[in-house]
Amino acid sequence: MHRIHYLILSSVLSVIQFFNLAAQKAPSQWHYHFPLDEVTNVSGSFGEIRSNHFHSGVDFTTKGKTGWPVYAADNGYLSRIAVSPGGFGKALYISHPNGLTTVYGHLDAFSEPIDSLVTALQYERESFSINEYFTSEQIDVSKGEIIGFSGNSGSSGGPHLHFEVRETAGQRPVDPLMFPNPVKDDIRPHIAGVKIYPLSADAAINGKHEARYFPAVFYDGAFHLKHNPDIPASGTIGIGIDVVDYYTGSWRECGVHRIDLKVDDREVYSFVIDGFFFHNTRFVNSHIDYAEKVTSGRTIQKSFVDPYNHNDVYVTDESRGEIQMIPGDTKHLSYVVKDISGNESLLNFKIHAEKALTTSGSLDKNGNIYIDASQPFTFRQNGYVVGFDKESFYRDVRGDINIRKSFVSLTGAVITVLDKTIPVHKTFEIKIPLDSINNKTGLCGAKFGNNHRLEYAGGRIEDAHFVISARECGEYLLTRDTVPPEISVINPPQSMDYSSRNEIVVKIKDEFSGIASYDATIDGRWSLFEYDAKNDRIICNLKKVPFLEKGTHRLVIAITDGAGNPGKIETRFRY
């Protein structure tokens, strides 16, 4: 590591400049240096289904420990450093001459030269969180160089390394395992079953306008529907597949690379997740059976594409994977599912067509409101307003928006926006009238979550309304948070004498609206406290405080929760 120029501390490059510096075509083959000393288990595969997104990299376990050396995949330059309490936590981005960028997330620490730079940036910005871009003239990196150490920072659920490969121009993630790599995988994907959906008003599965799940079993080298069921269907239907993948030596469930569906030997649907754009990642909620995921936790990947799912990872026939059942026909369906290593699983089954249902009244039970997903939609009632932009939904929606009485709400009412099983792609606004609220202190929005527990939903006062910006359907209301956040020094030494310690650890926690901001000073000067959000603590490495000398010092920490309630401690310590 060399040529680190601290001149960058006074300016940050624009994203456009960053992209233009390395707008080169990515290679089809690339022999990169594996980022760890040994090949561990894959705990998360590329494109794996996650909450509201496709996984953008590969997660490698580190045997429950942090501090493993992390190596640069190839020669290049450090193009970005990001530090935050959530997301990737401590992360490095290296741009390579071949038009690719590698990302190393959830690090515990950076190598010494990078760490010194990061600390200098944090003190200049007076912020733990930073997001800095650099040019190719500033920080060179060599292939196999130690750039940091694995960790559990950010929103990580356990010690591991998140490793990404992106096309530098456009920052499109691609599967790191599509290039030559040492990861072993000789296990075929496991197909647990299929689910068949009635899509048209006159459609039925086994005589009912209800989706039905059919479990699968494995024998004779392929998967089969259990007991070889007779499946009658009518109208327009869609198919979904319940499938996971495993890597050699591990039972961690991962995602698959490719799903192909043929009907009567004709390709009707193909899904390939070798890369995707971040602006398309939320389409994952259309890719899966969202209602099934919400209600049971089961992940079923649909083999038909909703009208307003614009992700580019599909190839379909003119019906976008939907299947027309013509009475008297028998459809022969064939799935081929592959992982990135080429291991393959097969599933064949038949569906025979019956006469379509009579549609009279069949949709009434699904709700009184019809939303054309191609158009904006606004609901108004008793001063309440709910507004959706066009294409907020993946297909047209039927449901209900209603207002009911509730003693839990400050206004005495809760507004139910459709149903929690309906996915929403774009942020929408809920406006709650404030004419009955005189005391505006600590007002905040809330949503009923699991077990009817209130969850913070934020919001703001705007004229005569309280406005909540939401991205999930469900029940919303107005509440109040006036409880200050909790703040205390953890395990302080006797007489606050830190002369034999390297760290001051402080607990900061808020039970409802969460910690919005914090600020720490030593002797009136801003001091770096790293925020470990998932463990509700901030930590000061006393050796990193550049002005700290031996003696007695005054520490002041002020925090604010999401509702604006303040917390503060003042104390003295020796060092």
N, C-alpha and C positions, 0 to 999 in steps of 0.2 A: 504494500500500500504506500503510495507516494503522491506528490504534487497535490496536497490538500490546501487549497487556497482559502483563507478565511475572509477574502473579499466578498464571498457569496453571502456573508452574514447580513449585508446591507441590501440585498435584492433577491427576489425569487423569480425564476423564469416562468413565463406563461406556458400553459399546456400546449398551445399551438407550436411554440418554439421547440418544446420537448419532443413532440411527435415528428416534426420535420427533420430533426437531427438524425433520426434512425429509420426513415421510411424506406426500408429495404425489404425485398421479398424473403420470406422465411424459407429455410431449407427443408427438403423432404427427408433428409437423413442428418443426424447430428449426434456425435459421440461426446456427450457431456460428462463432466466429473460428477459422480454421485455425491449429493450434498452431505452425507453422513459417512462415518468410518465403516459402518456395516449396514447391510440391508436388513431392516427390521420389518415387522408386520405392517401391511397397509391397513390403516383404520378408517380411511375415507378415500373413495376413488373419485376420479374426475367425472363431473356430470352427475354425481350422486344426488338424489332428491333430498333437499334440505328445506327447512321452513322458509317459504317465500323465495327460494332461489335454488339454482343448480350449483353444486359445489365446484369451485373454480380451480381447484388444484388436487394434489394427492397428499394425504396425511400419512406420515410415517411415525410409528410409535417409537418412544425412547425408553421403553422398559420401566415406565413409571418414574423416571428421573429427569432432571433438568441439567443443563451444563455440558451437553455433548457438543464438541466442535462442529461448526457448520461451515462447509466449504463452497467457494464460488464455483459454479458449474463450468465457466469458461472465461477466457479473457474478455475484458470489457471495461465499462466505467460505471461507477455508482451514480445512478440517474435519479434516485428518489430515496428519501428516508422518511418513514412515517412512524409516529409514536402516539398511541391513544389508549385510554382505559378500556375500550371495547374493540370490536373488530379483530384485526390481526395483531393488536397490541404493539409490540416492537417489531418493525418489519423493514426489510431492505429490498431494493429493486436494482438489479444490475442489467444494463443494456449491453448487448453483444454485437459485434460487427456483422453477424449473419442475419440481422433483422429480428432477433428474438430478445425478449427480456425475461429474466428469471426473478422470482419473488420468494422471499424467505420470511415466513410469518410466525408469530407467537414466540419470538426469541426471548430469552431470559436476559441476555446482555449482548453488546456489540464488542467487536475487537477493539483493542485500546485506541488506535488512531480514530476509528469511527466514533467510539464512545466519547472521546475528548471533543470531537466536532459537535456531536449531539448535545452534550452538556453546555457547550458554548452557545449553541443556538437556543436552547431552552432558557438560559439566563438572559440572552438578548431579547427574546420574545416575552420573557416572564411568564412562561407557560410550560407545563409538563407535556401537553399535546403539541406536536409539530407535524408539518407536512411540507417537506422541502424538496425542490427539484434542482438538479445540477446538470451542467453541460459536460460534453465529452472531454473538455480541456481541464477538468477540475480534479477528479478522483479516479485514478486508474485502479483496476482490479485484475489480478492474475488468476488463471485457471488453477483450482486446487488451493487457493489462499484461504486461510481461516478468516471469515468475515464476522462471525458471531458465535453464539452458543444457544443451543436449543432451550426452550422454556415452556411456559404455560401462561404467557401474558395475553391480555385482551380477553376476548370472549371464549377462549379455549376451555374445553371441558376436562382437560388432563394433559400431562406433559406429552408433547409431540412436536414435529416439524411440519408446518404447512408449506409445501413446495409447489410453485406454479411456473409454467412457461407461457408467455404471452407473445403474440405478434406485436412488435414494438409500435408499428404504425396502426393506431386504432385500439391498442391494448386489449386485443381479443385473446382470451385464454384458450389454450389448446392442451390436449392431454399430454403430460410429460412422458407417459409410458408409450406413446406412439413412436418415440425415438428408441434406438437401442438402449437397453437398460438391464440391470442385473436382477430385477424383481422376478421371483419364480411364481408361476401360476399355471397349474395343470388341472384346475377344478372347473367343471362346466357350471354355468348359471343354473340356479334351482328355480323351477317353475312351480309355484304353490297352487295356482288355479287361474281361472278366468272369470270375468264378470260380464254379463250380457245386459245391455241397456236398451229399453224402448225409447226411441228418440222422437218419433212422430206421434201425433195425437192418437192415431189409430193403431199404434204398435203394441205388441204384447209378447211376453215371454211366459211360456206355459199357461197361456190364457189370461194372464194378468198384466196390467200396465205398471209393472214393477220390475226393477232390475233384479237379477238373480246371480248368485255366486256358485261356481262349480269347482270343487277342489280337484287337484291333480295328483297323480302318483307316478313313480318312475319304475319301469321294467322294460326288458328287451331293448335296452339302449336308447329309450326315448321316454318322454312324458306322455301320459294319457289322462283323460278325465276319469275320475274315480267311478267305477261301476259302469263305464261306457253309457252314460245317460241318454235317453231319448229327449231331444231338445226341440220343441215346437216354438216357432216365433212368427210374428207377422208385422207388417208395416216396415218402417225404417228403423234399423237397429245399429248399435255400435258394440264393439268388443273392447274389453280392457284386460290386461294381463298382470298377475301378481307374481313378480319375479325379483330375486336378489342374486348377488354373486358373492363368491368367497375366494380368497387367495390361499395358496398352499400354506399349511401350518397355522391357519387362523380361522376362527368361527365368527369374526366380525362381519356383519352384513354390509355389503358394498353395492354400488350400482352397476348396471350393465352398459355396454357400449353401443349395442345395436339391437333393434327389434324390427323384424320384417313379418308382415302378415299377407298371405295369399288367400284368395277366395277362388275356388275352382281353377287353381294354377295361374291366376292372374294377380299380379302385385297390386294391392290396394293401399298399402301403407308401409312406410319405412321411416324409422327414427334412428339417426346416427348422431351421437354426442361426442364428436372429436374436437369440437370447439363451439363457442357461442359468444355473443356480445353481451356485455353487462346490462345494456338497456333492454335486453330481452329476457333477463333471468327470471323476472317475476311471472312470466308466462308458465312457469312450472306449475302454478295453481290451476292452469287450464290443462296442462299435460296430464295431471293426475285426476283421479276421482276425489275432488276436494271434500265433498260431503262425507265420503267414507273415511278419509284421513281425519277429519274433525271428530266424527262420532266414534270410530273404533280404533283409530291409529294405524290401520292397515293402508299400505301404499299400493294402489293399483294404477298402472300406467295405461291411459286410454290409447287405443289404436285408431282413433278418429280425431280429427282436428276441428276444434270449435271455430265458428265463423270469424271471430275477432281475436284469435290466437295468431299473432304475426311472427312467431319465432321461425327462424330459417333452418331448423334442424329436421325438417320433414320432407319427404317426397311421397305424394299420394296420387290416387286417381282423381278423376273429375268430381267425385262425391266426397272427397277429403276423408276417405276411409269409412264413411257411412255405407251400410249395406241394405239394399232393397230386397225384401222378402216377397217373392211372387208365389201365390198359392200353387201348390203342386211341385214346386222346386225343392231340391235338396242341395244345400250349400256345403262344399267341402272346404274346411278352413285349415290352414297350415301356418304355424308360427315357427320361425327360426330366430333364436336369441343368441347373441355372441357377446363375450367380454373382449377387452382390449387385447388380450393375448391370443384370441382366435378360438378359445374353447366354445363349443357350440351345443345348444340344447334344442330339441325338436318337440313340437306338440301338434297333433292332428286330431280333429273332431268334426262332427257333422251337425248341421242345424237344418231341420226341414220346415218349409213354409206352410202357414195356415191362413185362413181368411182373416183379414184385418178386423179390428174392433170397430164397433159403432162409436163415433166420436161425440155424440150428443152429450153434453154435460160433463165430459171426461176431464176437463181442465178446471172446472169450477172450484174443486177442492184445493187447488194449488195456489189460490190467492185471488184477491180482488183487484190487484194492481198489475197491469201489464207494462213492461218497460221494453221498448224497442232499443236494443243495445247500440244501434247505429246513430241514435239521436240523444241530445241532452234530455234529462228528466228532472223535474222539480216537484216536490211535494210541499203543500202548505196547508196547515190546519191549526187553528187556535194560537196563532203567533209562532208556531214551530215551522221551521223550513229545513228541508233536506234537498240538497242539490247534487246531481251526478253529471259529469261531463259525458260526451259521447264516447262510446267504446270503453266505458268503465267496467262493463261486463263482457264476458267472452261469448255469450250468446244471449238471445232475448230471455227476459226473466219474468216470471209470475210470482207474486208474493203479496205481502201485506206490510204497510207502514202504519202503525197505530200508536196512540197515546193512551196510557192507562194510569190510574191513580197509584201512588206509592208513598208511604210514610218515610221511606229512606231518602227521597229526593227533597232538596230544598224548595223546589217549586211544587212539590206534591204530585209530580207526575214523572213517568219514565216514557221515553219514546223508543219503540221497537222498530228498528230499520231492517225490514225483510227478515232473513233467517241466517244464523251464523254459519250454516252449511253452504251459503252462496258466496263464491269468491269474488273479490272486487280488485280490479287492476289499478285503478287510479284513486288518488286521494279525493274524498268527498267531504262536504261540510254539513254539519248539523248545527242549526241555529235555535237556541233555546231562549224564549222571551224572559226578560228580567223585570217585568212590571211588578211582580210580587216580591222582589228582593230589594230591601233597603240597605242592608249591610253587605258591602261588596268585598269585605276582608277575606282573603284566603279562598276565594271562589275557584273551583276547578271542575273539569269534567271527569266523569267516571263511567266505567263500563262494567256490566255484570260478567264476570269470568266463570271459571269452573267452580262448582259448589256454591254458586250465587255469591261469590266473594267479589267485592268491589275492587276494580283495577283502575289505576290512574290513567286518565285520557287527555290530560293537558287542557289547552284551550285558552281563549282570550276574550276580554270584553270588547265588544264592537257596537257602539251606539246603544240601542235598546236590547241587544241580544248578547248571549254568551255563545261563542262560536267554537265548536270542536272540529278539528280536522282529523278525519278517521280513514282507515283503509280496510276495516273489517265490518261486516254486518253484525247486528246484535242489539242489545238493550243499553241505551245511554241515558245519563241523568246528570243533574248538577248537584255537587256536594261542596263541602268546605274542608280545607286543611289549614289549621292554625297551630298544629303541633310542631315545635321546632325540631330540627334534626339532632341526633345524638352525636356528641363529640367527647372523646376522652383519650388520654395517653394510656397506651397498653403497656403493662408491666414496667412501670418506671423504676429506675434504681433508687436506692435510699438517698434522700436529700437531692434528688434529680441530678446526681453526679454521673455524667456520661463520659467521663475521662477514660474509662476502660471499655467503652462500647463504641460501635461504629454507626449505629442507627437509632433514630427516634421513630417509633411506630405509634400512629394515632388512629383510633377508630372513628370513622365518620359513617353514619347510617341514618336513613330515613325510611320508615316503614311503608309510606304510601306514595308520595310524589317523587321520591328519589333525590339524590344529590345533583343539583344543577351546576354548582360552581364551588370552588374553594380557593383560598389564598393564604399563604403562609409567609411570615416575615421573621427574620432573626435580627434583632437590634434595628428594626425598622426597615430592613432591606429584604427584597423578595428573595425567597429561598426555595430550592427545588425539593418538592415532596412528590414522589412518584405515586400515582393513584392505582391501587389494586382493587378495582371496583367489585369484582365478584367475591372478594373477601372483606369488603367494607373497611379498607384501611388505606392510609397514605403513609409513605415511608421516606424519611430523609436520610440519605447516606451522608453523614457528616463530613466525610473526606472529600465530597464533591462540592461543598460550600466554599467557594474560592476565597472569601474574606474572613472565614472563621479562624479566630486565634484562641489560644488558651485563656481561660478565665470564665467569668459568669456572663450569661447572655439572656436576653429577653425574647421569648418565643410567643408569637401571636398567630392563631389560626382562626380564620373566619370562614364559615360555610353557609350556603343558601340552598334550600330544597326547591323542588319544582314549583311549589306554590308561593315562593318568595319568603318563606319563614327563615330567619337567620339563626345561626348558632356560632358561638365564639368561646375560645379559651385563651387565657393569658397566663403564662408561667415563666419561671426562670430556671435555667439549667446550667450546670458547669460542664466544661469540656477541656 
